[in-house]
């Protein structure tokens, strides 16, 4: 057990005695750390019965709970997960990943005396509601941690807003509630996030994602006339044979910054003509030839199967293209990509050439907005309208991350 807690952490240890205890707020604010002590405390206080660890996946439980507890208490006292179970100070815990609607079946027939939940806001609503019904034993307790999302999210509406009615307790953390962090790290973290992410991840507020997604973009700051030497390039693609197909060229400069160098776009509604996959491939190769860049890879979305297969067959015939990669379209990749791209903009590590701005590309990023209908459901999602360019950009930013992440300037 640590010798020193922050004031808010100490309050949690002393007063987390409700049937449901939630630690909500900023990233790196000490929420998860203190939850380990709550687990140990519950081993003494809770009656005999089934105990459960829940996270988005078993892998995140291992990363966020098991490994840190092993480092703190030792592997003798905290075992790894095997066959959905682990042991903490000799007591058995079941471990469940709640990453989709089918996860609710894992709770069937399970009565619980204790549950510790990590990343609550990533769980399906149905899982959370079923979990409450499983905590049926006398004296059963739930402890959970989460980062905030929108104010319509079920965790906010059904747990936080109704805490007094349902016998729950909630602690709100900001980044400044963790006095053990390096001040330079905190300052850099505050620079990293802007807009809705700053409100949520730094201040710990449950605010709506509304308006422009990339709301920091100012033409005077983000459009440049001169470029450094470009060291590497990549192409991101969004594919719409009946709507819009677009390619975005991303470059990594000798100054360790990223630049949107150029883009190519074919809008069927404006041109009144569709293009076949072979024609699009020829257009792509000609466009890259005009730019005089040999990209490391072109990143293709999964819904462009026919284009991708044809491209793979013809890779050896192109002047400029040698490698194709499929875009990350796994669950959660949209928001992860948006957040990562927004971080680059916030740090002014990603900018636009005047060529892109003159062709209207800068405005397309400015016009990318959150979907208000999704927000009303408690979800964060971009409006599926005029999103082709930003999707192509997001794909290539995510793909190229291993190359530029370590080079970002302070």
URSUL-V257283 format. One record per residue. N is the residue number from 0. RES is the residue in one letter. PHI is phi as a letter, one per 30 degrees, with the letter a starting at -180 (none if undefined). Layout:
n=N res=RES phi=PHI
n=N res=RES phi=PHI
This chain:
n=0 res=X phi=none
n=1 res=X phi=d
n=2 res=X phi=d
n=3 res=X phi=b
n=4 res=X phi=c
n=5 res=X phi=d
n=6 res=X phi=e
n=7 res=X phi=d
n=8 res=X phi=d
n=9 res=X phi=d
n=10 res=X phi=d
n=11 res=X phi=d
n=12 res=X phi=e
n=13 res=X phi=d
n=14 res=X phi=c
n=15 res=X phi=d
n=16 res=X phi=b
n=17 res=X phi=d
n=18 res=X phi=d
n=19 res=X phi=b
n=20 res=X phi=b
n=21 res=X phi=b
n=22 res=X phi=c
n=23 res=X phi=b
n=24 res=X phi=k
n=25 res=X phi=d
n=26 res=X phi=d
n=27 res=X phi=h
n=28 res=X phi=c
n=29 res=X phi=j
n=30 res=X phi=d
n=31 res=X phi=d
n=32 res=X phi=e
n=33 res=X phi=d
n=34 res=X phi=d
n=35 res=X phi=d
n=36 res=X phi=d
n=37 res=X phi=d
n=38 res=X phi=e
n=39 res=X phi=d
n=40 res=X phi=d
n=41 res=X phi=d
n=42 res=X phi=d
n=43 res=X phi=d
n=44 res=X phi=c
n=45 res=X phi=d
n=46 res=X phi=d
n=47 res=X phi=d
n=48 res=X phi=l
n=49 res=X phi=d
n=50 res=X phi=b
n=51 res=X phi=b
n=52 res=X phi=c
n=53 res=X phi=b
n=54 res=X phi=b
n=55 res=X phi=d
n=56 res=X phi=b
n=57 res=X phi=d
n=58 res=X phi=d
n=59 res=X phi=d
n=60 res=X phi=d
n=61 res=X phi=d
n=62 res=X phi=d
n=63 res=X phi=c
n=64 res=X phi=b
n=65 res=X phi=d
n=66 res=X phi=d
n=67 res=X phi=d
n=68 res=X phi=d
n=69 res=X phi=d
n=70 res=X phi=d
n=71 res=X phi=d
n=72 res=X phi=c
n=73 res=X phi=j
n=74 res=X phi=d
n=75 res=X phi=d
n=76 res=X phi=c
n=77 res=X phi=b
n=78 res=X phi=d
n=79 res=X phi=d
n=80 res=X phi=d
n=81 res=X phi=b
n=82 res=X phi=h
n=83 res=X phi=i
n=84 res=X phi=b
n=85 res=X phi=b
n=86 res=X phi=b
n=87 res=X phi=b
n=88 res=X phi=h
n=89 res=X phi=i
n=90 res=X phi=c
n=91 res=X phi=d
n=92 res=X phi=b
n=93 res=X phi=d
n=94 res=X phi=b
n=95 res=X phi=b
n=96 res=X phi=c
n=97 res=X phi=c
n=98 res=X phi=c
n=99 res=X phi=a
n=100 res=X phi=d
n=101 res=X phi=d
n=102 res=X phi=d
n=103 res=X phi=d
n=104 res=X phi=d
n=105 res=X phi=d
n=106 res=X phi=c
n=107 res=X phi=e
n=108 res=X phi=i
n=109 res=X phi=c
n=110 res=X phi=c
n=111 res=X phi=b
n=112 res=X phi=c
n=113 res=X phi=a
n=114 res=X phi=b
n=115 res=X phi=c
n=116 res=X phi=c
n=117 res=X phi=c
n=118 res=X phi=i
n=119 res=X phi=e
n=120 res=X phi=d
n=121 res=X phi=c
n=122 res=X phi=d
n=123 res=X phi=d
n=124 res=X phi=e
n=125 res=X phi=d
n=126 res=X phi=d
n=127 res=X phi=d
n=128 res=X phi=d
n=129 res=X phi=d
n=130 res=X phi=e
n=131 res=X phi=e
n=132 res=X phi=d
n=133 res=X phi=d
n=134 res=X phi=d
n=135 res=X phi=c
n=136 res=X phi=d
n=137 res=X phi=d
n=138 res=X phi=i
n=139 res=X phi=d
n=140 res=X phi=b
n=141 res=X phi=b
n=142 res=X phi=b
n=143 res=X phi=b
n=144 res=X phi=b
n=145 res=X phi=a
n=146 res=X phi=c
n=147 res=X phi=d
n=148 res=X phi=b
n=149 res=X phi=d
n=150 res=X phi=d
n=151 res=X phi=c
n=152 res=X phi=d
n=153 res=X phi=e
n=154 res=X phi=d
n=155 res=X phi=d
n=156 res=X phi=d
n=157 res=X phi=c
n=158 res=X phi=c
n=159 res=X phi=d
n=160 res=X phi=d
n=161 res=X phi=c
n=162 res=X phi=e
n=163 res=X phi=d
n=164 res=X phi=d
n=165 res=X phi=c
n=166 res=X phi=i
n=167 res=X phi=c
n=168 res=X phi=b
n=169 res=X phi=b
n=170 res=X phi=c
n=171 res=X phi=c
n=172 res=X phi=c
n=173 res=X phi=c
n=174 res=X phi=d
n=175 res=X phi=d
n=176 res=X phi=d
n=177 res=X phi=c
n=178 res=X phi=d
n=179 res=X phi=d
n=180 res=X phi=d
n=181 res=X phi=d
n=182 res=X phi=e
n=183 res=X phi=d
n=184 res=X phi=d
n=185 res=X phi=d
n=186 res=X phi=d
n=187 res=X phi=d
n=188 res=X phi=d
n=189 res=X phi=d
n=190 res=X phi=d
n=191 res=X phi=d
n=192 res=X phi=c
n=193 res=X phi=b
n=194 res=X phi=h
n=195 res=X phi=d
n=196 res=X phi=d
n=197 res=X phi=d
n=198 res=X phi=e
n=199 res=X phi=d
n=200 res=X phi=d
n=201 res=X phi=c
n=202 res=X phi=c
n=203 res=X phi=i
n=204 res=X phi=c
n=205 res=X phi=d
n=206 res=X phi=c
n=207 res=X phi=d
n=208 res=X phi=d
n=209 res=X phi=b
n=210 res=X phi=i
n=211 res=X phi=d
n=212 res=X phi=d
n=213 res=X phi=c
n=214 res=X phi=d
n=215 res=X phi=d
n=216 res=X phi=d
n=217 res=X phi=b
n=218 res=X phi=e
n=219 res=X phi=d
n=220 res=X phi=c
n=221 res=X phi=c
n=222 res=X phi=c
n=223 res=X phi=c
n=224 res=X phi=d
n=225 res=X phi=c
n=226 res=X phi=c
n=227 res=X phi=d
n=228 res=X phi=d
n=229 res=X phi=c
n=230 res=X phi=d
n=231 res=X phi=b
n=232 res=X phi=b
n=233 res=X phi=b
n=234 res=X phi=b
n=235 res=X phi=c
n=236 res=X phi=b
n=237 res=X phi=b
n=238 res=X phi=b
n=239 res=X phi=b
n=240 res=X phi=d
n=241 res=X phi=c
n=242 res=X phi=b
n=243 res=X phi=b
n=244 res=X phi=c
n=245 res=X phi=b
n=246 res=X phi=b
n=247 res=X phi=b
n=248 res=X phi=c
n=249 res=X phi=c
n=250 res=X phi=b
n=251 res=X phi=c
n=252 res=X phi=d
n=253 res=X phi=d
n=254 res=X phi=d
n=255 res=X phi=i
n=256 res=X phi=c
n=257 res=X phi=c
n=258 res=X phi=b
n=259 res=X phi=d
n=260 res=X phi=d
n=261 res=X phi=a
n=262 res=X phi=b
n=263 res=X phi=b
n=264 res=X phi=b
n=265 res=X phi=b
n=266 res=X phi=c
n=267 res=X phi=d
n=268 res=X phi=d
n=269 res=X phi=c
n=270 res=X phi=c
n=271 res=X phi=h
n=272 res=X phi=a
n=273 res=X phi=d
n=274 res=X phi=c
n=275 res=X phi=d
n=276 res=X phi=e
n=277 res=X phi=d
n=278 res=X phi=d
n=279 res=X phi=d
n=280 res=X phi=d
n=281 res=X phi=d
n=282 res=X phi=d
n=283 res=X phi=d
n=284 res=X phi=d
n=285 res=X phi=d
n=286 res=X phi=d
n=287 res=X phi=d
n=288 res=X phi=d
n=289 res=X phi=d
n=290 res=X phi=d
n=291 res=X phi=i
n=292 res=X phi=b
n=293 res=X phi=c
n=294 res=X phi=d
n=295 res=X phi=d
n=296 res=X phi=a
n=297 res=X phi=c
n=298 res=X phi=c
n=299 res=X phi=c
n=300 res=X phi=d
n=301 res=X phi=d
n=302 res=X phi=d
n=303 res=X phi=c
n=304 res=X phi=e
n=305 res=X phi=d
n=306 res=X phi=d
n=307 res=X phi=d
n=308 res=X phi=d
n=309 res=X phi=d
n=310 res=X phi=d
n=311 res=X phi=d
n=312 res=X phi=d
n=313 res=X phi=c
n=314 res=X phi=e
n=315 res=X phi=d
n=316 res=X phi=c
n=317 res=X phi=d
n=318 res=X phi=d
n=319 res=X phi=c
n=320 res=X phi=c
n=321 res=X phi=b
n=322 res=X phi=b
n=323 res=X phi=c
n=324 res=X phi=b
n=325 res=X phi=d
n=326 res=X phi=d
n=327 res=X phi=d
n=328 res=X phi=b
n=329 res=X phi=d
n=330 res=X phi=e
n=331 res=X phi=i
n=332 res=X phi=d
n=333 res=X phi=d
n=334 res=X phi=d
n=335 res=X phi=d
n=336 res=X phi=d
n=337 res=X phi=d
n=338 res=X phi=d
n=339 res=X phi=d
n=340 res=X phi=d
n=341 res=X phi=d
n=342 res=X phi=d
n=343 res=X phi=d
n=344 res=X phi=d
n=345 res=X phi=d
n=346 res=X phi=d
n=347 res=X phi=h
n=348 res=X phi=c
n=349 res=X phi=b
n=350 res=X phi=b
n=351 res=X phi=c
n=352 res=X phi=d
n=353 res=X phi=d
n=354 res=X phi=e
n=355 res=X phi=d
n=356 res=X phi=d
n=357 res=X phi=d
n=358 res=X phi=d
n=359 res=X phi=j
n=360 res=X phi=d
n=361 res=X phi=d
n=362 res=X phi=d
n=363 res=X phi=d
n=364 res=X phi=d
n=365 res=X phi=d
n=366 res=X phi=d
n=367 res=X phi=d
n=368 res=X phi=b
n=369 res=X phi=d
n=370 res=X phi=d
n=371 res=X phi=d
n=372 res=X phi=d
n=373 res=X phi=d
n=374 res=X phi=d
n=375 res=X phi=d
n=376 res=X phi=d
n=377 res=X phi=i
n=378 res=X phi=c
n=379 res=X phi=c
n=380 res=X phi=a
n=381 res=X phi=d
n=382 res=X phi=d
n=383 res=X phi=d
n=384 res=X phi=a
n=385 res=X phi=h
n=386 res=X phi=c
n=387 res=X phi=d
n=388 res=X phi=d
n=389 res=X phi=d
n=390 res=X phi=d
n=391 res=X phi=e
n=392 res=X phi=d
n=393 res=X phi=d
n=394 res=X phi=e
n=395 res=X phi=d
n=396 res=X phi=d
n=397 res=X phi=d
n=398 res=X phi=d
n=399 res=X phi=d
n=400 res=X phi=e
n=401 res=X phi=e
n=402 res=X phi=d
n=403 res=X phi=c
n=404 res=X phi=e
n=405 res=X phi=d
n=406 res=X phi=c
n=407 res=X phi=d
n=408 res=X phi=d
n=409 res=X phi=d
